[in-house]
Amino acid sequence: MNLEHVQAVDQAITGRHSVRAFLDKAVDTQTIKDILNVACRAPSGTNTQPWKVYVVTDRKRQEMIDRVCAAQIELFTQPELAEKYTETFPYYPETWISPFIDRRRENGWGLYGLLGIQKGEKEKMAAQQLRNYQLFDAPVALYFTVNKAMGIGSKMDISMMIQNVMVAAKARGLDTCPQAAWNHFHNIVLDVLNAPDDEELVCAVVLGYADPDHIVNTFITPREPAENFTVFLD
């Protein structure tokens, strides 16, 4: 066992967290290509490699922000339009149970508390939610799709590839934030991407250099220790 290799991999994994404020600093295109070439070594069922990635920057990035933010604001002011913006697939359960709902609440109120957003301050919550669609000011957005013909296993495959992207980015001094929030606006997203009709949006990942001075980036979510979720059988 090479201890240096272990430490480097462990540091890239444990050092990764969801960053929600980025610097106005471009990311080199070759670096993005290098990350994706590493990430595509993720396993996939019978090596189907079902992922497709759209790298969005500059003018196309601004078009995406403008269109989806407008839709989000419309939805906030007219909640009855919710049926117009449905997810491509149900990411969260219809009925929450413990301990998952408890962790979700801890996460939400921990973040809002750090930002000084109190319970019931709907406009402040809406403004923070809008930050998702402003890409947290990151210069790069990656949109991940799979072909609609593929089964649920393809989402497992692309998820492993996405994790590779985030870890490889961290190893290169970059930070990320995976976002399922874009799924509600998949029709707009796929239109901006000019994606073919047979593709389904899975999620987005923002990519860039973290703003070290923004308080939101001090928010680190806890993790349960292995003994709480693991069963060892001899």
GROMACS elastic network, one bead per residue, 0.5 to 0.9 nm:
[ bonds ]
;  ai    aj funct       b0    kb
    1     4     6  0.88940   500
    1     5     6  0.82360   500
    1     6     6  0.78074   500
    2     5     6  0.54128   500
    2     6     6  0.63901   500
    2     7     6  0.88018   500
    3     6     6  0.50037   500
    3     7     6  0.61095   500
    3     8     6  0.85512   500
    4     7     6  0.51597   500
    4     8     6  0.61173   500
    4     9     6  0.86589   500
    5     8     6  0.51091   500
    5     9     6  0.61833   500
    5    10     6  0.84491   500
    6     9     6  0.53447   500
    6    10     6  0.59899   500
    6    11     6  0.84096   500
    7    10     6  0.50724   500
    7    11     6  0.58653   500
    7    12     6  0.85267   500
    8    11     6  0.51727   500
    8    12     6  0.62747   500
    8    13     6  0.87560   500
    8   171     6  0.81078   500
    9    12     6  0.52170   500
    9    13     6  0.63212   500
    9    14     6  0.86576   500
    9   167     6  0.84943   500
    9   171     6  0.82387   500
   10    13     6  0.51661   500
   10    14     6  0.59585   500
   10    15     6  0.80617   500
   11    14     6  0.52561   500
   11    15     6  0.54597   500
   11    16     6  0.82492   500
   11   170     6  0.89607   500
   11   171     6  0.82465   500
   12    15     6  0.52606   500
   12    16     6  0.62899   500
   12   166     6  0.89180   500
   12   167     6  0.56386   500
   12   168     6  0.75024   500
   12   169     6  0.85901   500
   12   170     6  0.56753   500
   12   171     6  0.53537   500
   13    16     6  0.55484   500
   13    17     6  0.87713   500
   13   166     6  0.85783   500
   13   167     6  0.57598   500
   13   168     6  0.89923   500
   13   170     6  0.79125   500
   13   171     6  0.86763   500
   14    17     6  0.78043   500
   15   167     6  0.86551   500
   15   170     6  0.73259   500
   15   171     6  0.89987   500
   16    19     6  0.86793   500
   16   166     6  0.72964   500
   16   167     6  0.67165   500
   16   169     6  0.89805   500
   16   170     6  0.62275   500
   16   175     6  0.71547   500
   16   176     6  0.78324   500
   17   175     6  0.77431   500
   17   176     6  0.73890   500
   17   177     6  0.73599   500
   17   217     6  0.87863   500
   17   219     6  0.87330   500
   17   220     6  0.67282   500
   17   221     6  0.79817   500
   18   175     6  0.77068   500
   18   176     6  0.60049   500
   18   178     6  0.70337   500
   18   217     6  0.79562   500
   18   219     6  0.85128   500
   18   220     6  0.79077   500
   18   221     6  0.88656   500
   19    22     6  0.74732   500
   19   136     6  0.82554   500
   19   175     6  0.64619   500
   19   176     6  0.58268   500
   19   177     6  0.54298   500
   19   206     6  0.87798   500
   19   210     6  0.65491   500
   19   211     6  0.85778   500
   19   216     6  0.77286   500
   19   217     6  0.56153   500
   19   218     6  0.88092   500
   19   219     6  0.84892   500
   20   131     6  0.81795   500
   20   132     6  0.81234   500
   20   135     6  0.81769   500
   20   136     6  0.53260   500
   20   137     6  0.83730   500
   20   138     6  0.86209   500
   20   176     6  0.83329   500
   20   177     6  0.69142   500
   20   210     6  0.79571   500
   20   211     6  0.86447   500
   20   214     6  0.87739   500
   20   216     6  0.63544   500
   20   217     6  0.62261   500
   21   135     6  0.85954   500
   21   136     6  0.50653   500
   21   137     6  0.64384   500
   21   138     6  0.72916   500
   21   209     6  0.87218   500
   21   210     6  0.61300   500
   21   211     6  0.56102   500
   21   212     6  0.85296   500
   21   214     6  0.65884   500
   21   215     6  0.87823   500
   21   216     6  0.69268   500
   21   217     6  0.66706   500
   22    25     6  0.81767   500
   22   135     6  0.87818   500
   22   136     6  0.62626   500
   22   137     6  0.55230   500
   22   138     6  0.50904   500
   22   139     6  0.80198   500
   22   175     6  0.84838   500
   22   207     6  0.84955   500
   22   208     6  0.63028   500
   22   209     6  0.55703   500
   22   212     6  0.83715   500
   22   214     6  0.86228   500
   23    26     6  0.86122   500
   23   137     6  0.70997   500
   23   138     6  0.68491   500
   23   139     6  0.81817   500
   23   208     6  0.73008   500
   23   209     6  0.56515   500
   23   210     6  0.59232   500
   23   211     6  0.50638   500
   23   212     6  0.85632   500
   24   137     6  0.70961   500
   24   138     6  0.70991   500
   24   139     6  0.67754   500
   24   208     6  0.85195   500
   24   209     6  0.80573   500
   24   211     6  0.88150   500
   25   138     6  0.82500   500
   25   139     6  0.69265   500
   25   208     6  0.73281   500
   25   209     6  0.67773   500
   26    29     6  0.89911   500
   26   138     6  0.87405   500
   26   139     6  0.60065   500
   26   140     6  0.80238   500
   26   208     6  0.73475   500
   26   209     6  0.83300   500
   27    30     6  0.86551   500
   27    31     6  0.71751   500
   27    32     6  0.74378   500
   27   139     6  0.72029   500
   27   140     6  0.74013   500
   27   174     6  0.86525   500
   27   207     6  0.82066   500
   27   208     6  0.63706   500
   27   209     6  0.80140   500
   28    31     6  0.52930   500
   28    32     6  0.66764   500
   28    33     6  0.89538   500
   29    32     6  0.51356   500
   29    33     6  0.63380   500
   29    34     6  0.86820   500
   30    34     6  0.61010   500
   30    35     6  0.86059   500
   31    34     6  0.50037   500
   31    35     6  0.62214   500
   31    36     6  0.86864   500
   31   169     6  0.86575   500
   31   172     6  0.82914   500
   32    35     6  0.51141   500
   32    36     6  0.62759   500
   32    37     6  0.86144   500
   32    55     6  0.85870   500
   32   169     6  0.82306   500
   33    36     6  0.51523   500
   33    37     6  0.60720   500
   33    38     6  0.86287   500
   34    37     6  0.51138   500
   34    38     6  0.62907   500
   34    39     6  0.85611   500
   34   168     6  0.87530   500
   35    38     6  0.52519   500
   35    39     6  0.60253   500
   35    40     6  0.86560   500
   35   164     6  0.82885   500
   35   165     6  0.60372   500
   35   166     6  0.85993   500
   35   167     6  0.89801   500
   35   168     6  0.56799   500
   35   169     6  0.62805   500
   35   172     6  0.86183   500
   36    40     6  0.60079   500
   36    41     6  0.89280   500
   36    53     6  0.87973   500
   36   161     6  0.87426   500
   36   164     6  0.84182   500
   36   165     6  0.63552   500
   36   168     6  0.84121   500
   37    40     6  0.55052   500
   37    41     6  0.73819   500
   38    41     6  0.58710   500
   38    42     6  0.83299   500
   38   164     6  0.74672   500
   38   165     6  0.76851   500
   38   168     6  0.71543   500
   39    42     6  0.59915   500
   39   160     6  0.85318   500
   39   161     6  0.54755   500
   39   162     6  0.72522   500
   39   163     6  0.79083   500
   39   165     6  0.51127   500
   39   166     6  0.85875   500
   39   167     6  0.86359   500
   39   168     6  0.70603   500
   40    43     6  0.81212   500
   40    49     6  0.77796   500
   40    51     6  0.85375   500
   40   161     6  0.59994   500
   40   162     6  0.88988   500
   40   164     6  0.77808   500
   40   165     6  0.83722   500
   41    44     6  0.89945   500
   41   161     6  0.75295   500
   41   164     6  0.82859   500
   42    49     6  0.83293   500
   42   157     6  0.74095   500
   42   158     6  0.81290   500
   42   160     6  0.59390   500
   42   161     6  0.50254   500
   42   162     6  0.86995   500
   42   163     6  0.88254   500
   42   164     6  0.69469   500
   43    46     6  0.86679   500
   43    47     6  0.68693   500
   43    48     6  0.89922   500
   43    49     6  0.77767   500
   43   157     6  0.65253   500
   43   158     6  0.88878   500
   43   160     6  0.72675   500
   43   161     6  0.77101   500
   44    48     6  0.59001   500
   44    49     6  0.56357   500
   44    50     6  0.76228   500
   44   153     6  0.83946   500
   44   154     6  0.74315   500
   44   156     6  0.80607   500
   44   158     6  0.78099   500
   44   160     6  0.83979   500
   44   161     6  0.87726   500
   45    48     6  0.59317   500
   45    49     6  0.77688   500
   45   153     6  0.73386   500
   45   154     6  0.76211   500
   45   157     6  0.71028   500
   46    49     6  0.84365   500
   47    50     6  0.84734   500
   48    51     6  0.87549   500
   48   154     6  0.82949   500
   48   157     6  0.88309   500
   49    52     6  0.87144   500
   49   154     6  0.81566   500
   49   157     6  0.74038   500
   49   158     6  0.78547   500
   50   145     6  0.83925   500
   50   146     6  0.57988   500
   50   147     6  0.70670   500
   50   150     6  0.76966   500
   50   154     6  0.60038   500
   50   155     6  0.84034   500
   50   157     6  0.72388   500
   50   158     6  0.68002   500
   51   144     6  0.67814   500
   51   145     6  0.60963   500
   51   146     6  0.53849   500
   51   147     6  0.80784   500
   51   154     6  0.79034   500
   51   155     6  0.86941   500
   51   157     6  0.78473   500
   51   158     6  0.55544   500
   51   161     6  0.78981   500
   52   143     6  0.82092   500
   52   144     6  0.57363   500
   52   145     6  0.52481   500
   52   146     6  0.62050   500
   52   147     6  0.84925   500
   52   158     6  0.86452   500
   52   199     6  0.89669   500
   53   142     6  0.63871   500
   53   143     6  0.56214   500
   53   145     6  0.64825   500
   54   141     6  0.80427   500
   54   142     6  0.55321   500
   54   143     6  0.50494   500
   54   144     6  0.65723   500
   54   145     6  0.82532   500
   54   193     6  0.73181   500
   55   140     6  0.69170   500
   55   141     6  0.59975   500
   55   143     6  0.67063   500
   56    59     6  0.85638   500
   56    60     6  0.61231   500
   56    61     6  0.53456   500
   56    64     6  0.86481   500
   56   139     6  0.84833   500
   56   140     6  0.58004   500
   56   141     6  0.51474   500
   56   142     6  0.62132   500
   56   143     6  0.78043   500
   56   193     6  0.83860   500
   57    60     6  0.59187   500
   57    62     6  0.78049   500
   57   139     6  0.61931   500
   57   140     6  0.51764   500
   57   141     6  0.67597   500
   58    61     6  0.52176   500
   58    62     6  0.64313   500
   58    63     6  0.88574   500
   58   139     6  0.74629   500
   58   140     6  0.82038   500
   59    62     6  0.51445   500
   59    63     6  0.62512   500
   59    64     6  0.86764   500
   60    63     6  0.50248   500
   60    64     6  0.62078   500
   60    65     6  0.86641   500
   60   192     6  0.75709   500
   60   193     6  0.82623   500
   61    64     6  0.51574   500
   61    65     6  0.62836   500
   61    66     6  0.86976   500
   61   135     6  0.89888   500
   61   139     6  0.79663   500
   61   140     6  0.75070   500
   61   141     6  0.73139   500
   62    65     6  0.50189   500
   62    66     6  0.60465   500
   62    67     6  0.85615   500
   62   134     6  0.87073   500
   63    66     6  0.51773   500
   63    67     6  0.61439   500
   63    68     6  0.85127   500
   63   192     6  0.74610   500
   64    67     6  0.54436   500
   64    68     6  0.60660   500
   64    69     6  0.82322   500
   64   133     6  0.83100   500
   64   134     6  0.88056   500
   64   188     6  0.80953   500
   64   189     6  0.68540   500
   64   192     6  0.64133   500
   64   193     6  0.85990   500
   65    68     6  0.55034   500
   65    69     6  0.57485   500
   65    70     6  0.83030   500
   65   133     6  0.58836   500
   65   134     6  0.55184   500
   65   135     6  0.75561   500
   66    69     6  0.54015   500
   66    70     6  0.61261   500
   66    71     6  0.87308   500
   66   133     6  0.86653   500
   66   134     6  0.83001   500
   67    70     6  0.52709   500
   67    71     6  0.64079   500
   67    72     6  0.88161   500
   67   188     6  0.73299   500
   67   189     6  0.86650   500
   67   192     6  0.87259   500
   68    72     6  0.61220   500
   68    73     6  0.85974   500
   68   133     6  0.65095   500
   68   134     6  0.87289   500
   68   182     6  0.84208   500
   68   185     6  0.68440   500
   68   188     6  0.69020   500
   68   189     6  0.76513   500
   69    73     6  0.61153   500
   69    74     6  0.84623   500
   69   130     6  0.66316   500
   69   131     6  0.88711   500
   69   133     6  0.58842   500
   69   134     6  0.72084   500
   70    73     6  0.52180   500
   70    74     6  0.61433   500
   70    75     6  0.86232   500
   71    75     6  0.61308   500
   71    76     6  0.86439   500
   71    85     6  0.87344   500
   71   185     6  0.78834   500
   71   188     6  0.88739   500
   72    75     6  0.50111   500
   72    76     6  0.61832   500
   72    77     6  0.87099   500
   72   129     6  0.89629   500
   72   130     6  0.71306   500
   72   133     6  0.82726   500
   72   185     6  0.85121   500
   73    76     6  0.50491   500
   73    77     6  0.62672   500
   73    78     6  0.84267   500
   73   126     6  0.84434   500
   73   130     6  0.79830   500
   74    77     6  0.52951   500
   74    78     6  0.58806   500
   74    79     6  0.81157   500
   74    81     6  0.81269   500
   75    79     6  0.52355   500
   75    80     6  0.76512   500
   75    81     6  0.59754   500
   75    82     6  0.65871   500
   75    85     6  0.83630   500
   76    79     6  0.57338   500
   76    81     6  0.89747   500
   76   126     6  0.74108   500
   77    80     6  0.89702   500
   78    81     6  0.59119   500
   78    82     6  0.81598   500
   79    82     6  0.57039   500
   80    83     6  0.73481   500
   80    84     6  0.87250   500
   81    84     6  0.53592   500
   81    85     6  0.71702   500
   82    85     6  0.53635   500
   82    86     6  0.69032   500
   82   184     6  0.89657   500
   83    86     6  0.58177   500
   84   184     6  0.88470   500
   84   185     6  0.89567   500
   85   183     6  0.85782   500
   85   184     6  0.50745   500
   85   185     6  0.57690   500
   85   186     6  0.80751   500
   85   187     6  0.82593   500
   86    89     6  0.84055   500
   86   183     6  0.75889   500
   86   185     6  0.72673   500
   86   186     6  0.82462   500
   87    90     6  0.64042   500
   87    91     6  0.80096   500
   87   181     6  0.88359   500
   87   182     6  0.84647   500
   87   183     6  0.50137   500
   87   185     6  0.73428   500
   87   186     6  0.72109   500
   88    91     6  0.87872   500
   88   183     6  0.60140   500
   88   184     6  0.71746   500
   88   185     6  0.88715   500
   88   186     6  0.69481   500
   88   200     6  0.69995   500
   88   201     6  0.68853   500
   88   202     6  0.76819   500
   89   183     6  0.80535   500
   89   202     6  0.84424   500
   90    93     6  0.70437   500
   90    94     6  0.83114   500
   91   180     6  0.76581   500
   92    95     6  0.86344   500
   92    96     6  0.84719   500
   93    96     6  0.61486   500
   96    99     6  0.89283   500
   96   100     6  0.70476   500
   96   101     6  0.56935   500
   97   100     6  0.60210   500
   97   101     6  0.57211   500
   97   102     6  0.82330   500
   98   101     6  0.53543   500
   98   102     6  0.59944   500
   98   103     6  0.82827   500
   99   102     6  0.52371   500
   99   103     6  0.64137   500
   99   104     6  0.87910   500
  100   103     6  0.52151   500
  100   104     6  0.62301   500
  100   105     6  0.87018   500
  101   105     6  0.61603   500
  101   106     6  0.85412   500
  102   105     6  0.52159   500
  102   106     6  0.61366   500
  102   107     6  0.85713   500
  103   106     6  0.50163   500
  103   107     6  0.60778   500
  103   108     6  0.86089   500
  104   107     6  0.51212   500
  104   108     6  0.61914   500
  104   109     6  0.86454   500
  105   108     6  0.50991   500
  105   109     6  0.60085   500
  105   110     6  0.80740   500
  106   109     6  0.54913   500
  106   110     6  0.57135   500
  106   111     6  0.84714   500
  107   110     6  0.51478   500
  107   111     6  0.62376   500
  107   112     6  0.86482   500
  107   221     6  0.68526   500
  107   222     6  0.88828   500
  108   111     6  0.53721   500
  108   112     6  0.61969   500
  108   113     6  0.84242   500
  109   113     6  0.56254   500
  109   114     6  0.82991   500
  109   117     6  0.85018   500
  109   118     6  0.84146   500
  109   119     6  0.82713   500
  110   113     6  0.51736   500
  110   114     6  0.62539   500
  110   115     6  0.87927   500
  110   219     6  0.78762   500
  110   221     6  0.86532   500
  111   114     6  0.52486   500
  111   115     6  0.64739   500
  111   116     6  0.87658   500
  111   117     6  0.85553   500
  111   216     6  0.74659   500
  111   219     6  0.66525   500
  112   115     6  0.50628   500
  112   116     6  0.60973   500
  112   118     6  0.69594   500
  112   119     6  0.85795   500
  112   125     6  0.78327   500
  112   128     6  0.86225   500
  113   117     6  0.56042   500
  113   118     6  0.66910   500
  114   117     6  0.76270   500
  114   215     6  0.75241   500
  114   216     6  0.69856   500
  114   218     6  0.87957   500
  114   219     6  0.75903   500
  115   118     6  0.89146   500
  115   215     6  0.76538   500
  115   216     6  0.68829   500
  117   120     6  0.86460   500
  117   121     6  0.66062   500
  117   122     6  0.89876   500
  117   124     6  0.64728   500
  117   125     6  0.69774   500
  118   121     6  0.57329   500
  118   122     6  0.88740   500
  118   124     6  0.85640   500
  118   125     6  0.86919   500
  119   122     6  0.79416   500
  119   125     6  0.89071   500
  120   123     6  0.87366   500
  120   125     6  0.85361   500
  121   124     6  0.55904   500
  121   125     6  0.63123   500
  121   126     6  0.87385   500
  122   126     6  0.60088   500
  122   127     6  0.85482   500
  123   127     6  0.61495   500
  123   128     6  0.86475   500
  124   127     6  0.50210   500
  124   128     6  0.62576   500
  124   129     6  0.85772   500
  125   128     6  0.51427   500
  125   129     6  0.61295   500
  125   130     6  0.85674   500
  126   130     6  0.61037   500
  126   131     6  0.87748   500
  127   130     6  0.50255   500
  127   131     6  0.66278   500
  128   131     6  0.51871   500
  128   132     6  0.74877   500
  129   132     6  0.56831   500
  129   133     6  0.76849   500
  130   133     6  0.53821   500
  130   134     6  0.64859   500
  130   135     6  0.88838   500
  130   136     6  0.89964   500
  131   135     6  0.63121   500
  131   136     6  0.53735   500
  131   137     6  0.81232   500
  132   135     6  0.52140   500
  132   136     6  0.59772   500
  132   179     6  0.75563   500
  132   181     6  0.73787   500
  132   182     6  0.82563   500
  133   136     6  0.74813   500
  133   181     6  0.82477   500
  133   182     6  0.74677   500
  134   137     6  0.60412   500
  134   138     6  0.81933   500
  135   138     6  0.54514   500
  135   139     6  0.79322   500
  135   140     6  0.81428   500
  135   141     6  0.71690   500
  135   177     6  0.89296   500
  135   205     6  0.88247   500
  135   206     6  0.62040   500
  135   207     6  0.88018   500
  136   139     6  0.89866   500
  136   177     6  0.89667   500
  136   206     6  0.79239   500
  137   140     6  0.88151   500
  137   206     6  0.89370   500
  137   208     6  0.88289   500
  138   141     6  0.73068   500
  138   176     6  0.87109   500
  138   206     6  0.61350   500
  138   207     6  0.59573   500
  138   208     6  0.53467   500
  138   209     6  0.75295   500
  138   210     6  0.83678   500
  139   206     6  0.78928   500
  139   207     6  0.68813   500
  139   208     6  0.60606   500
  139   209     6  0.86785   500
  140   205     6  0.85228   500
  140   206     6  0.58599   500
  140   207     6  0.51457   500
  140   208     6  0.63963   500
  141   204     6  0.67607   500
  141   205     6  0.58376   500
  141   207     6  0.60427   500
  141   208     6  0.88224   500
  142   203     6  0.85105   500
  142   204     6  0.54757   500
  142   205     6  0.50986   500
  142   206     6  0.61561   500
  142   207     6  0.74708   500
  143   189     6  0.85890   500
  143   193     6  0.87912   500
  143   201     6  0.73330   500
  143   202     6  0.77505   500
  143   203     6  0.61162   500
  143   205     6  0.65595   500
  143   206     6  0.87240   500
  144   158     6  0.78909   500
  144   162     6  0.81849   500
  144   200     6  0.85559   500
  144   201     6  0.61405   500
  144   202     6  0.56247   500
  144   203     6  0.56124   500
  144   204     6  0.60491   500
  144   205     6  0.81076   500
  145   158     6  0.83537   500
  145   199     6  0.61357   500
  145   200     6  0.52750   500
  145   202     6  0.52807   500
  145   203     6  0.73933   500
  146   149     6  0.84294   500
  146   150     6  0.72266   500
  146   154     6  0.71798   500
  146   155     6  0.75771   500
  146   158     6  0.78658   500
  146   198     6  0.85102   500
  146   199     6  0.56136   500
  146   200     6  0.54017   500
  146   201     6  0.67633   500
  146   202     6  0.70344   500
  147   150     6  0.57121   500
  147   151     6  0.89626   500
  147   154     6  0.87102   500
  147   198     6  0.56988   500
  147   200     6  0.60205   500
  147   201     6  0.89481   500
  148   151     6  0.77652   500
  148   197     6  0.87685   500
  148   198     6  0.54807   500
  148   199     6  0.54852   500
  148   200     6  0.57365   500
  149   198     6  0.75087   500
  149   199     6  0.85529   500
  150   153     6  0.76884   500
  150   154     6  0.60942   500
  150   155     6  0.86668   500
  151   154     6  0.57408   500
  151   155     6  0.76783   500
  152   155     6  0.54418   500
  152   156     6  0.70022   500
  153   156     6  0.50576   500
  153   157     6  0.63434   500
  153   158     6  0.87792   500
  154   158     6  0.61236   500
  154   159     6  0.83900   500
  155   158     6  0.51752   500
  155   159     6  0.59608   500
  155   160     6  0.86812   500
  155   202     6  0.74266   500
  156   159     6  0.51026   500
  156   160     6  0.65022   500
  156   161     6  0.88518   500
  157   160     6  0.53902   500
  157   161     6  0.65136   500
  157   162     6  0.88314   500
  158   162     6  0.60803   500
  158   163     6  0.86151   500
  158   202     6  0.84220   500
  159   163     6  0.62711   500
  159   164     6  0.86533   500
  159   202     6  0.88147   500
  160   163     6  0.51220   500
  160   164     6  0.63363   500
  160   165     6  0.87749   500
  161   164     6  0.50309   500
  161   165     6  0.63690   500
  161   166     6  0.89149   500
  162   166     6  0.64383   500
  162   167     6  0.87614   500
  162   178     6  0.84440   500
  162   205     6  0.81522   500
  163   166     6  0.51950   500
  163   167     6  0.62371   500
  163   168     6  0.85059   500
  164   167     6  0.51757   500
  164   168     6  0.58891   500
  164   169     6  0.83056   500
  165   168     6  0.52378   500
  165   169     6  0.59874   500
  165   170     6  0.85920   500
  165   176     6  0.89448   500
  166   169     6  0.50739   500
  166   170     6  0.62030   500
  166   171     6  0.87213   500
  166   174     6  0.85658   500
  166   175     6  0.73078   500
  166   176     6  0.61448   500
  166   177     6  0.81742   500
  166   178     6  0.84330   500
  166   205     6  0.83428   500
  166   207     6  0.85007   500
  167   170     6  0.50583   500
  167   171     6  0.62756   500
  167   172     6  0.88118   500
  167   175     6  0.88516   500
  168   171     6  0.51088   500
  168   172     6  0.65695   500
  168   174     6  0.86090   500
  169   172     6  0.51898   500
  169   173     6  0.65950   500
  169   174     6  0.50395   500
  169   175     6  0.63124   500
  169   176     6  0.75103   500
  169   207     6  0.79830   500
  169   208     6  0.87741   500
  170   173     6  0.51625   500
  170   175     6  0.55893   500
  170   176     6  0.78559   500
  171   174     6  0.72861   500
  172   175     6  0.87811   500
  173   208     6  0.89646   500
  173   209     6  0.74193   500
  174   207     6  0.69633   500
  174   208     6  0.55368   500
  174   209     6  0.51646   500
  174   210     6  0.71661   500
  175   206     6  0.82146   500
  175   207     6  0.58866   500
  175   208     6  0.56081   500
  175   209     6  0.57755   500
  175   210     6  0.59274   500
  176   205     6  0.64021   500
  176   206     6  0.53112   500
  176   208     6  0.66064   500
  176   209     6  0.83475   500
  176   210     6  0.82372   500
  177   204     6  0.83444   500
  177   205     6  0.54596   500
  177   206     6  0.53142   500
  177   207     6  0.70483   500
  178   203     6  0.72073   500
  178   204     6  0.58888   500
  178   206     6  0.65694   500
  179   182     6  0.65582   500
  179   183     6  0.85921   500
  179   203     6  0.58134   500
  179   204     6  0.50823   500
  179   205     6  0.57896   500
  179   206     6  0.77837   500
  180   183     6  0.58254   500
  180   184     6  0.84246   500
  180   202     6  0.73717   500
  180   204     6  0.65347   500
  180   205     6  0.86979   500
  181   184     6  0.63908   500
  181   185     6  0.81526   500
  181   203     6  0.76180   500
  181   204     6  0.82190   500
  182   185     6  0.54864   500
  182   186     6  0.64120   500
  182   189     6  0.77184   500
  182   201     6  0.84745   500
  182   202     6  0.87413   500
  182   203     6  0.65155   500
  182   204     6  0.67576   500
  183   187     6  0.85499   500
  183   189     6  0.84594   500
  183   201     6  0.65640   500
  183   202     6  0.69577   500
  183   203     6  0.64612   500
  183   204     6  0.85286   500
  184   187     6  0.82149   500
  185   188     6  0.55059   500
  185   189     6  0.62407   500
  185   190     6  0.86992   500
  186   190     6  0.58716   500
  186   191     6  0.82751   500
  186   200     6  0.79530   500
  186   201     6  0.61298   500
  186   202     6  0.88749   500
  187   190     6  0.54013   500
  187   191     6  0.61404   500
  187   192     6  0.87117   500
  187   201     6  0.88568   500
  188   191     6  0.50809   500
  188   192     6  0.62027   500
  188   193     6  0.85839   500
  189   192     6  0.52124   500
  189   193     6  0.61729   500
  189   194     6  0.85082   500
  189   195     6  0.87051   500
  189   201     6  0.81449   500
  190   194     6  0.59166   500
  190   195     6  0.52242   500
  190   196     6  0.79039   500
  190   197     6  0.84900   500
  190   199     6  0.82145   500
  190   200     6  0.81938   500
  190   201     6  0.73453   500
  191   195     6  0.64396   500
  191   196     6  0.87560   500
  192   195     6  0.78273   500
  193   196     6  0.89386   500
  195   198     6  0.82621   500
  195   199     6  0.67629   500
  196   199     6  0.59140   500
  197   200     6  0.81271   500
  201   204     6  0.83186   500
  207   210     6  0.88819   500
  209   212     6  0.88148   500
  210   213     6  0.88125   500
  210   214     6  0.86915   500
  210   217     6  0.76962   500
  211   214     6  0.57597   500
  211   217     6  0.74506   500
  212   215     6  0.81896   500
  212   217     6  0.70991   500
  212   218     6  0.86352   500
  213   216     6  0.88321   500
  213   217     6  0.79676   500
  214   217     6  0.58839   500
  214   218     6  0.76893   500
  215   218     6  0.55128   500
  215   219     6  0.76162   500
  216   219     6  0.57110   500
  217   220     6  0.76722   500
  223   226     6  0.89706   500
  224   227     6  0.81797   500
  224   228     6  0.63166   500
  224   229     6  0.75342   500
  225   228     6  0.56437   500
  225   229     6  0.73947   500
  225   230     6  0.89771   500
  226   229     6  0.55947   500
  226   230     6  0.57888   500
  227   230     6  0.53540   500
  227   231     6  0.76256   500
  228   231     6  0.85955   500
